[in-house]
Each structure stands twice: as structure tokens, then as C-alpha cells.
Amino acid sequence: MIDPRKNKFIFPLTNFLQKMGGGHERSVRAKKNIAGSLLIKIISIAVSLIVVPLTLNYVNPSRYGIWLTLSSVVAWFSFFDIGITHGLRNKFAEAKAKGDDESAQIYVSTTYAILAIVFCLIWLIFLVVNPYLNWSSLLKISPEYASDVSKLALIVFTYFCFQFVLQTISTVITADQQPAKASLINVSGQVLTLIIIIILVKTTEGSLVNLGLALCASPLLALIIANYFFFKGKYKAYRPKFSKVKFAYAKGLFNLGVVFFIIQIAGLIQFESANILISRNFGPTDVTSYNIVFKYFNILSMGFMIFLTPFWSASTEAYLKKEIEWIKNSMKKYNYLNLAFCAAGVIMLLASETIYELWLGKDVVDIDFWLSFWGFAFFMVSLYGSKYVSFLNGISALRLQFWASIFSPILYLILVFIMIDYFKMGVHTMFIAAILANFNGFILAPLQYHMIINKKKKGIWIR
């Protein structure tokens, strides 16, 4: 049997799990979820890596770029949840920490009701409007794709609307500090998607409509099964009921939700607009190149989030119970983990050209080194700030992040237009602008954490 203490790759991981936050019950729970999430995330990453080349071979890079761009357009409608699921995450965690199961069930039921009303109305409106939209003109694509893109838009929009209602179960599970189980729902949908795409590749010609059905129907099926399974079992006490829907409780959800909503808008503008801006300024093929780099280095983010996800709701509980030392110890471990992921990112960057060729095939997609470099830099900055943002989200200290999120997308768009129009820079512009616009993550959030935890300051820092 291999001694993990003598293995230079395994020991740092096990050492981190053993030391994170000490031996507190909360830490033990986090360790179990990290271990489970690690296995699930490995499967998720593997499936994602397999799906991309399969999809490219099935529909070609240009059509895949159309799919990515259309998905980004439709994702803009996600802001209609008004951040309510984030509000639920904090309110559910607070109710659980206080042992108030009835309030927790009311918050869950009310969230489902609000989301169902909002997104069903949006879906019905889209059914009426979609036939009159000229997607070829909107996305600047060849008219030959017009019919398929219109059908694809309906498929994708239907998926997004129903997903936002059904994925509330993932919020509940994550708020209960069980993110591994929430991740299992997602990876189940991914595996089913992979199976369907393999069948499509073997039995049909490349089709945007078939691709859309495969990528959208599978995650929805996984969510439907998860809702039935968890609310019949472990979370039966919080099962949504019409009798438990109390819109008076919506105020508590919206007070937090509206702030999260504004923050979500900032993220949506920065991340989802990138595909649209690239498509209009460079073309659908460059959308594919950008997303390949994003997916490649996003492996680092996915890995880091395995460790970080439990921290949000755990911070809610720890701060309510004034267990500051646990928070400090956990943050120290996350800082060490940042360094390990940075080293892994450097290796990924140096090997990127070889990896792209092995992953996608030779000369399938042309990716410039500088696009990879700035993709790497973007994720390093994001990982650094994410642990501080997660803590602040957990304790609902959102004021500074709220104001930063108002200015951040404006700064992002200004930087993009200046760098593209005046400096004639390439697709890597999107990553550079996102780094500079994320001043909350690498400046404000660390400062706010320091003022709250180390300086014991109140006022604007804790609001």
C-alpha cells in the first residue's frame, strides 16, 4: 500500500484536508464533502473534455460557436431570478443554524413559487416573440442557419427557464453544507449528455437542433429526478408545499436577493457578453477559441471550488456563532491552496499548445499563446479573490461588493471597446478587461475581510 506521506502529489491534498479549520464538526463535514466533490469533479472534468471534441466533430467549430453565442444571449434572462436563490442560500443556512425547520421550509416553498411564476411567464412571452426575431441579423451569422437557430433558441430558452426553477434543490443542498450531492446532480446530467452525443455522432449528421436537445434535455432530466429523490428523502422536512408559500417571507429573500441580483448582473455582463462581443467583432470561430481556453483553465476554478464551496454556508454558521478562529484558520489554508493552484496553472500554460492538439486534434482550432496566457492570468486573479468573496457572501456583507458591481461592468465594456477599436487587440482583450474590472475580487474583498476579522470593524465593512 502506498504511504501518502511519501507521495509528493497526494500528501499536500491530504494534509490540507486534515488541517483545514482544525477538527471542528463543521470542518469534518467540509472534508467529507471535499473528498466526495473531488471524485465527482474529476468525472465532470473528464466528461467536459470528451464532450468538446465530440461536439466540434459533430457540428464543426463555426456551428459550435453559434451554439455558445446563443447560449450566452439566452443566459441574460437568468437575471430574472433577482438573486433570490442566493438569498435562499443564506436564509436557509441561518434557519438551519437556529434549528428553525419551519422557516426553512417556508423559504424553500416561497422560492419555488416565485421562480415558477416568473419563469413560466417569461417562457410564455418568448413563445410568442421568438418567431418574429431575426437571429441571423442579431448574431451576424449566415442566413442558411436562420431556421435552425430559431428552433435552437426555443430549445435553449425552455431549458434555461425550467432549469432556474428546478435547480433550487441544488441551492438547498449546498446551503446545508452538502455541495458534493449538489455536484452529483450536475455530473449526472453531463454523463447523460455525453451518452446522447455519442449516439448522435454515430447515427446522425451534424445538426444544431439535435445538439441543443442533447445539451439541454439531459440536465433537466437530472434535476427532475433530484427534486423527487431529495424531497422524498433527506429533505422531506423542507419539501415545497403550496400551504407553506408565504410571500411575506419573500421580503427577507429579496432584501438579500436584490443585492445579489445586481452583483449577478455585473457577472453576466462580463462573462456572457464576451461571446457576443467576440462573435460580432471577430466571428463565431473565435468564440470557439476563446471558450476552449476558458474551459481549459476553468479546470483550475472547478478544482478550487471543490474546496471552497462548503466555505460559504460554513461561514454563515461560524460567524453567527462567533467562531472567528475557525474562519481565520480556514482562510490561511485557502491561501496556501491558492499557491498550489497557481503552480498547477503555470504547468498547464506551458503545456497548453500540446494539450490542445491532443485534446481537440491537430489544426482543428487555432489558439494563440497570448490568449492562453491571459486566460491563465484571469483565473489566477479570480481564484485569489474568490475565497474572500465567498466569506463575505456567507455573512451577507455585500455593500462594497454591490457598489463595485455597478462600476465593474461599465469599466469592462469601456476597456473592451478601447482595446478592440483603438488598439486593435485580439480576442485576449476579453480576459484582460475582465481582470482589470474585477477590482472587487483582488482589492476590495481582501481588504473588507481584513477589516471585519482582524480589525473587528463594523459600519460599511459588515453591511
C-alpha positions in Angstrom: 0.0 0.0 0.0 1.3 3.5 -0.9 2.1 5.7 2.1 0.5 9.1 1.3 3.2 10.8 3.4 5.8 9.7 0.9 3.9 10.7 -2.2 4.6 14.3 -3.2 1.3 14.6 -5.1 -1.1 13.0 -2.6 0.3 14.3 0.6 -0.3 18.1 0.1 -4.0 17.3 -0.6 -4.5 15.0 2.4 -2.5 17.4 4.6 -4.8 20.3 3.5 -7.9 18.2 4.3 -6.6 17.2 7.7 -5.7 20.7 8.7 -8.4 22.9 7.3 -10.1 24.6 10.2 -8.9 22.0 12.7 -11.1 19.2 14.0 -14.4 21.1 14.3 -17.5 19.2 13.3 -18.0 21.8 10.6 -14.5 21.1 9.3 -15.2 17.3 9.3 -18.3 17.9 7.3 -16.4 20.0 4.9 -13.7 17.4 4.5 -16.2 14.7 3.6 -17.8 16.9 1.0 -14.4 18.0 -0.4 -13.4 14.3 -0.8 -16.8 13.5 -2.4 -16.7 16.6 -4.6 -13.2 15.8 -5.7 -14.2 12.4 -7.2 -17.3 13.9 -8.8 -15.4 16.9 -10.2 -12.8 14.6 -11.8 -15.7 12.8 -13.6 -17.2 16.2 -14.5 -13.9 17.5 -16.0 -13.3 14.2 -17.9 -16.8 14.3 -19.4 -16.4 18.0 -20.3 -13.1 17.3 -22.0 -14.6 14.5 -24.0 -17.8 16.4 -25.0 -15.9 19.3 -26.6 -14.1 17.4 -29.4 -17.1 15.2 -30.0 -19.3 18.3 -30.4 -16.7 20.0 -32.7 -16.6 17.0 -34.9 -20.4 16.7 -34.9 -21.2 20.3 -35.9 -17.8 22.0 -36.8 -16.2 25.0 -35.0 -18.4 27.6 -36.6 -21.7 26.0 -35.6 -20.4 25.2 -32.2 -19.6 29.0 -31.9 -23.2 29.7 -32.8 -24.4 27.4 -30.0 -22.1 29.1 -27.5 -23.1 32.6 -28.6 -26.9 31.8 -28.5 -26.5 30.2 -25.0 -24.9 33.4 -23.8 -27.7 35.5 -25.2 -30.4 33.4 -23.5 -28.4 33.3 -20.3 -29.0 37.0 -20.0 -32.6 36.2 -18.9 -31.2 34.5 -15.8 -31.2 37.8 -14.0 -35.0 37.5 -13.7 -34.4 35.3 -10.6 -33.4 38.6 -9.0 -30.7 36.8 -7.0 -33.4 35.1 -5.0 -31.6 31.7 -4.9 -28.6 33.4 -3.2 -31.0 34.9 -0.7 -32.4 31.4 -0.1 -28.9 30.0 0.5 -28.2 32.4 3.3 -31.7 32.4 4.8 -31.9 28.6 4.7 -28.5 28.2 6.4 -29.4 30.7 9.1 -32.7 28.9 9.8 -30.9 25.6 10.0 -28.3 27.0 12.3 -31.1 28.2 14.6 -33.0 24.9 14.4 -36.0 26.6 12.8 -37.1 23.9 10.2 -40.5 25.5 9.7 -39.0 28.8 8.5 -36.5 26.9 6.3 -39.4 25.1 4.6 -41.3 28.3 4.1 -38.3 29.9 2.5 -37.9 26.9 0.2 -41.6 26.8 -0.8 -41.7 30.6 -1.4 -38.6 30.5 -3.5 -40.0 27.7 -5.8 -43.3 29.6 -6.1 -41.7 32.9 -7.1 -39.3 31.3 -9.6 -42.1 29.2 -11.1 -44.4 32.3 -11.6 -41.6 34.5 -13.0 -40.0 32.0 -15.4 -43.2 30.5 -16.7 -44.4 34.0 -17.7 -41.1 34.7 -19.3 -41.2 31.4 -21.2 -44.8 32.1 -22.5 -43.8 35.6 -23.7 -40.8 34.1 -25.5 -43.0 31.5 -27.3 -44.9 34.5 -28.8 -41.9 36.7 -29.6 -39.4 34.1 -31.0 -41.0 33.6 -34.5 -40.5 37.3 -35.1 -36.8 37.5 -34.1 -34.2 37.6 -36.8 -31.4 35.6 -35.2 -29.2 35.7 -38.2 -29.1 39.5 -38.0 -28.8 39.6 -34.2 -25.8 37.2 -34.2 -24.4 38.2 -37.6 -24.4 34.7 -38.9 -25.1 33.2 -42.3 -28.9 33.2 -43.2 -28.6 29.5 -44.0 -28.6 28.9 -40.3 -31.7 31.0 -39.6 -34.3 28.2 -39.3 -32.1 26.0 -37.1 -31.1 28.9 -34.9 -34.7 29.9 -34.3 -35.5 26.3 -33.2 -32.4 26.1 -31.1 -33.3 29.4 -29.4 -36.6 27.9 -28.3 -34.9 24.8 -27.0 -32.2 26.7 -25.1 -34.7 29.2 -23.7 -37.0 26.5 -22.5 -34.1 24.8 -20.8 -32.9 27.9 -19.0 -36.4 28.8 -17.7 -37.2 25.4 -16.3 -33.6 24.9 -15.0 -33.9 28.1 -12.9 -36.9 26.7 -11.1 -35.7 23.1 -10.7 -32.1 23.9 -9.6 -33.4 25.3 -6.3 -32.8 21.9 -4.9 -29.1 22.4 -5.5 -29.2 25.6 -3.6 -30.9 23.9 -0.6 -28.4 21.1 -0.6 -25.4 23.5 -0.8 -26.9 25.7 1.9 -26.9 22.5 4.1 -23.2 22.3 3.5 -23.6 19.2 1.2 -22.1 20.5 -2.0 -20.9 17.1 -3.1 -24.5 16.0 -3.5 -25.4 19.1 -5.5 -22.4 18.4 -7.8 -23.6 14.9 -8.3 -26.8 16.2 -9.8 -24.8 18.2 -12.4 -22.4 15.5 -13.3 -25.3 13.0 -13.8 -26.7 15.4 -16.4 -23.3 15.7 -18.0 -22.9 11.9 -18.3 -26.3 11.6 -19.8 -25.4 14.4 -22.3 -22.2 12.6 -23.2 -24.1 9.3 -23.9 -26.7 11.1 -26.1 -24.0 13.0 -28.1 -22.1 9.7 -28.7 -25.3 8.2 -30.1 -25.9 11.3 -32.3 -22.4 11.2 -33.7 -22.8 7.5 -34.6 -26.3 7.7 -36.0 -27.0 11.2 -37.4 -25.5 14.1 -39.4 -24.4 17.3 -37.7 -27.4 19.3 -36.5 -27.6 22.3 -34.3 -31.1 21.3 -33.2 -30.1 17.8 -32.2 -27.1 19.2 -30.3 -29.3 21.7 -28.5 -31.7 18.9 -27.4 -28.8 16.7 -26.2 -27.2 19.6 -24.2 -30.4 20.8 -22.7 -32.8 17.9 -22.1 -30.3 15.8 -20.1 -29.5 18.3 -17.3 -33.3 19.0 -17.0 -34.0 15.2 -16.5 -31.3 15.0 -13.9 -32.8 18.0 -12.0 -36.3 16.5 -12.1 -35.1 13.2 -10.7 -33.1 15.0 -8.0 -36.1 17.1 -6.9 -38.2 14.0 -6.5 -35.4 11.9 -4.7 -34.2 14.5 -2.2 -37.6 15.9 -1.2 -38.9 12.4 -0.7 -35.9 11.5 1.4 -33.3 13.6 3.4 -35.0 16.9 2.8 -38.6 15.8 3.3 -39.0 18.3 6.2 -38.3 21.2 3.7 -40.3 19.8 0.8 -42.0 22.7 -1.0 -45.8 22.9 -0.4 -48.5 25.3 -1.5 -49.6 25.7 2.1 -46.1 26.8 3.1 -45.8 29.5 0.4 -45.8 32.8 2.3 -45.0 35.8 0.1 -44.4 37.9 3.3 -41.2 35.9 3.7 -40.2 37.0 0.2 -39.0 40.3 1.7 -36.2 38.5 3.6 -35.2 36.7 0.3 -35.5 39.9 -1.7 -33.5 42.1 0.7 -30.5 39.8 0.1 -31.7 38.8 -3.4 -31.8 42.3 -4.9 -28.2 42.9 -3.8 -27.1 39.5 -5.2 -29.2 40.4 -8.3 -27.1 43.5 -9.0 -23.9 41.5 -8.5 -25.2 38.8 -10.8 -25.9 41.4 -13.5 -22.2 42.5 -13.3 -21.0 39.0 -13.7 -23.5 38.3 -16.5 -22.3 41.4 -18.5 -18.7 40.5 -18.1 -18.9 36.8 -18.8 -21.9 36.2 -21.0 -21.3 39.3 -23.2 -17.8 38.1 -24.1 -19.2 35.5 -26.6 -21.5 38.1 -28.2 -18.7 40.7 -28.5 -16.3 38.2 -30.0 -18.9 37.0 -32.5 -19.7 40.5 -33.6 -16.1 41.7 -33.8 -14.1 38.6 -34.8 -16.6 35.8 -35.8 -18.1 32.5 -34.4 -14.8 30.6 -34.9 -13.0 32.9 -32.4 -15.9 32.4 -30.0 -14.9 28.7 -30.1 -11.2 29.5 -29.5 -12.0 31.8 -26.5 -14.2 29.1 -25.0 -11.7 26.4 -25.5 -9.2 28.4 -23.5 -11.8 29.3 -20.9 -12.8 25.6 -20.5 -9.2 24.6 -20.3 -8.2 26.9 -17.4 -11.6 26.7 -15.9 -10.4 23.3 -14.7 -8.4 25.2 -12.1 -11.5 27.0 -11.0 -13.6 23.8 -10.9 -10.9 22.2 -8.8 -10.6 25.1 -6.4 -14.4 25.3 -6.0 -14.4 21.8 -4.7 -12.6 23.1 -1.6 -14.2 26.5 -1.5 -17.9 25.7 -2.0 -18.6 24.5 1.6 -17.0 27.7 3.0 -19.9 30.0 2.0 -22.6 28.3 4.2 -20.0 27.3 6.8 -19.0 30.9 7.2 -22.7 31.8 7.8 -22.8 29.3 10.6 -19.4 30.1 12.1 -19.9 33.9 12.0 -23.3 33.6 13.7 -21.7 31.5 16.4 -18.7 34.0 16.7 -16.2 31.2 15.9 -13.6 33.6 14.4 -10.6 31.4 14.8 -12.2 28.7 12.7 -12.6 31.3 9.9 -9.0 32.5 10.2 -7.6 29.0 10.1 -9.7 28.1 7.1 -8.7 31.3 5.2 -5.0 30.5 5.9 -5.4 27.1 4.4 -7.1 28.6 1.3 -4.2 31.0 0.8 -1.8 28.0 0.7 -4.1 26.2 -1.7 -4.0 29.3 -4.0 -0.3 28.9 -4.3 -0.6 25.2 -5.2 -3.2 26.0 -7.9 -1.0 28.8 -9.3 1.8 26.3 -9.7 -0.5 23.9 -11.5 -1.7 26.8 -13.7 1.8 27.6 -14.8 2.3 23.9 -15.9 -1.0 24.0 -17.8 0.1 27.2 -19.5 3.4 25.8 -20.6 1.8 22.6 -21.9 -1.3 24.3 -23.4 -0.3 24.0 -27.1 0.4 20.3 -26.7 -2.8 19.7 -24.7 -5.0 21.5 -27.2 -3.6 19.3 -30.0 -4.1 16.1 -28.0 -7.5 17.1 -26.8 -9.0 18.5 -30.0 -6.9 17.2 -32.8 -4.3 18.9 -34.9 -5.3 22.2 -36.6 -8.9 21.9 -35.6 -8.9 25.2 -33.7 -6.2 27.9 -33.9 -5.3 29.3 -30.4 -2.7 32.0 -29.9 -0.4 31.6 -26.9 -1.3 35.1 -25.6 -5.0 34.0 -25.5 -3.9 31.1 -23.2 -1.6 33.4 -21.2 -4.3 35.9 -20.4 -6.8 33.1 -19.7 -4.4 31.7 -17.2 -3.9 35.2 -15.6 -7.7 35.8 -15.4 -8.3 32.6 -13.5 -5.4 33.2 -11.1 -6.8 36.6 -10.1 -10.3 35.1 -9.8 -9.2 32.2 -7.6 -7.3 34.7 -5.3 -10.4 36.8 -4.7 -13.0 34.0 -4.6 -12.3 32.9 -1.1 -12.8 36.4 0.3 -15.9 36.9 -1.7 -17.3 33.6 -0.6 -16.8 34.5 3.1 -18.4 37.9 2.6 -21.4 36.4 0.7 -21.8 33.9 3.6 -22.1 36.7 6.2 -24.2 38.9 3.9 -21.6 41.7 3.9 -22.5 42.8 0.4 -22.5 46.7 0.4 -19.0 47.2 -1.0 -19.4 44.3 -3.5 -22.7 45.8 -4.5 -21.2 49.2 -5.4 -18.2 47.6 -7.1 -20.6 45.5 -9.2 -22.3 48.7 -10.5 -19.0 50.1 -11.8 -17.3 46.9 -12.8 -19.4 46.0 -16.0 -19.1 49.7 -17.2 -15.3 49.5 -16.8 -15.3 46.2 -18.5 -17.2 47.3 -21.6 -15.2 50.6 -21.9 -11.9 48.6 -21.7 -13.1 46.1 -24.3 -14.1 48.8 -26.8 -10.9 50.8 -26.3 -8.7 47.8 -26.7 -10.5 46.4 -29.8 -11.4 49.7 -31.6 -8.3 51.8 -30.8 -5.5 49.4 -30.1 -6.7 46.7 -32.5 -6.1 43.9 -29.9 -7.3 40.4 -30.4 -9.7 38.1 -28.5 -7.5 38.0 -25.4 -8.9 41.5 -24.8 -11.8 39.9 -23.1 -9.6 38.3 -20.4 -7.5 41.5 -19.8 -10.6 43.6 -19.4 -12.2 41.1 -17.0 -9.1 41.1 -14.9 -9.0 44.9 -14.6 -12.7 45.1 -14.0 -12.6 42.6 -11.1 -11.1 45.1 -8.7 -13.5 43.9 -6.0 -12.0 40.4 -6.0 -8.4 41.3 -5.7 -8.6 44.6 -3.8 -11.8 45.4 -2.0 -12.8 41.9 -0.8 -9.5 41.0 0.8 -9.4 44.5 2.5 -13.0 44.0 3.7 -12.2 40.6 5.2 -9.2 42.0 7.0 -11.2 44.9 8.5 -14.0 42.6 9.7 -12.0 39.6 11.0 -8.7 41.1 12.1 -9.7 44.7 12.9 -13.2 43.9 14.2 -14.6 46.9 12.3 -18.3 47.4 11.7 -20.0 50.1 9.7 -19.7 49.8 5.9 -17.4 46.8 6.2 -20.0 44.5 7.7 -23.1 45.7 5.7 
